[in-house]
Amino acid sequence: MSKSADVVVRYQGGVNAGHTVVVDDQTFKLHLIPSGILYPSTECIIGAGTVIDPKVLLQELDQLEALNISTTNLLISETAHVTMPYHRLIDQASEERRGIHKIGTTKRGIGPTYADKSERTGIRIVDLMDAESLEKKLRWTVNYKNAILEKLYDLSPLDPEEVIEEYRGYADRLRSHVVDSSLRIYEAYRQRRNILFEGAQGTLLDLDHGTYPYVTSSNPVAGGACVGAGVGPTMIDRVIGVAKAYTTRVGEGPFPTELHGEIGELLCDRGAEFGTTTGRRRRCGWFDAVIGRYAVRINGLDCLAITKLDVLDELDEIKVCVAYEIEGQRCVDLPSNTRHFARCQPIYETVPGWQKSTAECRTLEDLPPQALAYLEFLAELMEVPIAIVSLGASRNQTIIVEDPIHGPKRALLHKTEQGLASSGEGAGGVGAGATPCGYLEKIVPSQTCPGSGQVDVVWFSLFSVHIYSQYRRFRKLWNSRLNVKNASKTASPMLCAARACSRLSSMVITFQNRYL
């Protein structure tokens, strides 16, 4: 996805995130730096909603530069908060004190950093850049934290002078990267550049909407991008969800579909399910469509990227959790009460496996029919189309079903489907017993899809809606640039139409090459 983006913005989390990227024969393990850094022309921004450990960030910069990856395009928000040594110590000591009630924190100081942010005693990047301000704040704060370390956790105190000197050194190295990130993002938006907002954790680790208290300390859901990056909600026009073809969790917390036997071990080993940051073995289980539907709702997903489908290649049958049973009652929605969630028993539907390697597949038609049926089953269960299918760690092991950044809005897709259904050309799918295609084929016509002629109608409708939206967008842009309250009803639309026609010509060519 970063390939299509001009700007990639990380909007929350800290070094507790671990993103592994494989390019050719090189593997990059990133914790703070957005993955777009591997594209030399992509601007990467660490937003205000993140918490930054300068020591780890500089290690990442050094590693990338040692591999001849330029980091000049990395920018850091001046209002992001800084993880300090006392944050790491408190995080480690607090987790150990919890005993059997531990949360599963990475012990990297993320929670205590966010706690100081809320308590308004935090150190921000802007403080780091001001030697006088840094010394004044740290001298008081370190002494305050030392009282906690000594009296509550029986740990040795930190030397304020050593901490001040260490972080002054970090400031000198990072100074050239520090900017007003919100302004920088807004300028990119005004220039109509493609901006990709990148989160750090999954939906169920969200502080407000996850399985509390087994959550992170920030908001990785799509709505968190607005706060963490400093943008308005109307600036975000498409939300892409990323999910594995099975379910994993690292750390503590309820996990209804968790597998403890041979299949769980197979998923973990074939999927290399070890935390990038901690090295901890991830817990693995069958795909949970209840969680999937919850993520679609909470994030307002337009489409999905399904990863690690190849991990399921060896299985003769695959289970999918379609609902829960709680005290004899069937439940299709995720309980908000974590205690209730922990008592949920999964209700499975079983589908056949394909027992063939998918590692070399590059189109949907290359996939075994059972693998294609599995993907469509997931799409139907979650009522959202699949835009990307990943079949391995390398970039080229990816099937792009639909441009994830420029594809249609889900709301438009649903409207079009309803229109077709009302005219008797309706929607069907896996298990529906109908001939029209499912969600995958509504995106790209497939020779294996019965009734694929209807797909052209769906796409043409979406295409028409998109053309009209482009016209409205250009008119709005033109009027705002003229700064005219009551724009002419003749001149402005004509000028806007000229711009729209220019855009339309390239769209028609793209549409013809891809779908006709």
Salt bridges, closest charged atoms under 4 A:
GLU43 OE1 - ARG184 NH2 3.33
ASP53 OD2 - ARG88 NH1 2.65
ASP62 OD1 - ARG173 NH2 2.78
GLU95 OE1 - ARG98 NE 3.89
ASP116 OD2 - HIS87 NE2 2.82
ASP116 OD1 - LYS145 NZ 2.83
ASP127 OD1 - LYS137 NZ 3.13
GLU135 OE2 - ARG139 NH2 2.54
GLU135 OE1 - ARG168 NH2 2.78
GLU161 OE2 - ARG139 NH1 2.16
ASP172 OD1 - ARG175 NH2 3.54
GLU198 OE2 - HIS19 ND1 3.50
GLU258 OE1 - ARG283 NH2 2.99
GLU265 OE1 - ARG281 NH2 2.63
ASP269 OD1 - ARG281 NH2 3.11
GLU273 OE1 - LYS244 NZ 2.87
GLU273 OE1 - ARG282 NH1 2.83
GLU273 OE2 - LYS308 NZ 3.00
ASP302 OD2 - LYS409 NZ 3.17
GLU314 OE2 - ARG270 NH1 3.02
GLU327 OE2 - ARG343 NH2 3.56
GLU402 OE2 - ARG238 NH2 2.09
ASP403 OD2 - HIS406 ND1 2.76
GLU417 OE2 - LYS442 NZ 3.65
